[in-house]
Amino acid sequence: MTTYRVHQVPPLDDEAVSEVWVREVTDRREREIHGVDALRQRDGTWPWQVDVWVMGCVRDVPLEAKLRLGIAAALRGVPGVSAVEEGDREFWIVRGDPEGVALVRAVATVVDALAEEVRVYLRSRPVD
């Protein structure tokens, strides 16, 4: 299994964002499965947003449910996290003061564990 580096990158001209942490996945197809990033807002009750790329592709149970439950549990397990909520189908919001790298790595563990199931699922879908 490939290990992807997690690193901090400068925010893109957004004064509201103070930190951005990304999982470096250079291959476009693999990024759809393994891509995870975390953005820290300068202000707000929910300072962190964690984006999970695979959730844009997986829309069927039971795989979708496995991913959702696993991602939420992984985020809750990160030191410094006090609450987690789904913000939309592809991102979660996090309250507390965790490290961005820890958030990305926690979610990466879940998507990596289910990556082969995701590949099988994506191959089984009709091409649009």
C-alpha positions in Angstrom: 0.0 0.0 0.0 1.2 3.5 -0.8 1.8 5.9 2.0 0.9 9.5 1.2 2.6 12.4 2.8 0.6 14.9 4.9 1.8 18.5 5.0 0.8 22.0 5.5 0.3 24.4 2.5 -0.3 28.1 2.5 -4.0 29.1 2.4 -5.1 30.3 -1.1 -5.9 34.0 -0.7 -8.5 33.4 1.9 -8.0 35.6 5.0 -10.6 33.6 6.9 -8.4 30.4 6.7 -5.3 30.2 8.9 -4.1 26.6 8.2 -4.5 24.1 5.4 -3.3 20.5 5.7 -3.4 18.2 2.7 -2.6 14.6 1.8 -0.3 14.6 -1.1 -1.8 12.3 -3.7 -0.5 13.2 -7.1 -2.4 10.7 -9.2 -5.9 12.1 -10.0 -7.7 8.8 -9.8 -6.0 7.8 -6.5 -6.8 11.3 -5.1 -10.5 10.6 -5.6 -10.2 7.7 -3.2 -7.4 8.8 -0.8 -7.7 12.6 -0.9 -8.2 14.3 2.5 -7.6 17.9 3.6 -8.3 20.0 6.6 -8.8 23.8 6.8 -8.7 25.8 10.0 -10.8 29.0 10.1 -9.4 32.0 12.0 -12.8 32.4 13.8 -15.8 30.4 14.6 -17.3 27.8 16.9 -16.3 25.0 14.4 -12.8 26.0 13.4 -11.9 22.9 11.4 -13.4 21.6 8.2 -12.2 18.2 6.9 -12.8 17.4 3.3 -13.0 13.7 2.2 -12.8 13.4 -1.6 -14.1 9.8 -1.8 -17.5 10.9 -0.4 -18.2 12.7 -3.7 -18.2 9.3 -5.4 -19.7 6.8 -3.0 -23.4 7.1 -2.8 -24.7 3.6 -1.9 -25.1 1.7 1.3 -23.4 -0.2 2.9 -20.1 1.3 1.8 -21.3 4.9 2.2 -22.4 4.1 5.8 -19.1 2.4 6.6 -17.2 5.4 5.4 -19.4 8.0 7.3 -19.4 6.1 10.6 -15.6 5.4 10.3 -14.7 9.0 9.5 -16.8 10.5 12.3 -15.4 8.0 14.8 -11.8 8.6 13.6 -12.2 12.4 14.0 -13.7 12.0 17.5 -10.6 10.0 18.4 -8.2 12.8 17.6 -6.7 14.5 20.7 -8.2 18.0 21.1 -11.5 17.3 19.3 -14.5 18.1 21.4 -17.3 17.6 18.8 -17.8 16.4 15.2 -20.6 17.0 12.8 -21.2 16.3 9.2 -21.2 19.6 7.3 -22.3 18.2 4.0 -21.9 14.9 2.3 -18.2 15.5 1.5 -17.0 17.3 4.6 -17.1 17.3 8.4 -16.8 20.2 10.8 -14.7 19.8 14.0 -14.8 21.8 17.3 -11.8 21.9 19.6 -8.1 22.5 19.2 -6.7 19.4 17.4 -3.7 19.4 15.1 -4.5 19.6 11.4 -2.1 16.8 10.5 -3.8 14.5 13.1 -7.2 15.1 11.6 -6.0 14.3 8.1 -4.1 11.2 9.2 -7.1 9.9 11.2 -9.5 10.1 8.2 -6.8 8.7 5.9 -6.7 5.6 8.0 -10.4 5.0 7.3 -10.3 5.8 3.6 -7.2 3.6 3.1 -8.8 0.7 4.9 -11.8 0.8 2.6 -9.9 1.8 -0.6 -10.2 -1.7 -2.3 -14.0 -1.8 -1.6 -14.3 1.7 -3.1 -12.4 0.6 -6.2 -14.7 -2.4 -6.6 -17.7 -0.1 -6.1 -16.5 2.4 -8.7 -15.8 -0.3 -11.3 -19.4 -1.6 -10.8 -21.0 1.7 -11.6 -22.2 2.6 -15.1 -20.1 5.2 -16.9 -22.0 8.5 -17.3 
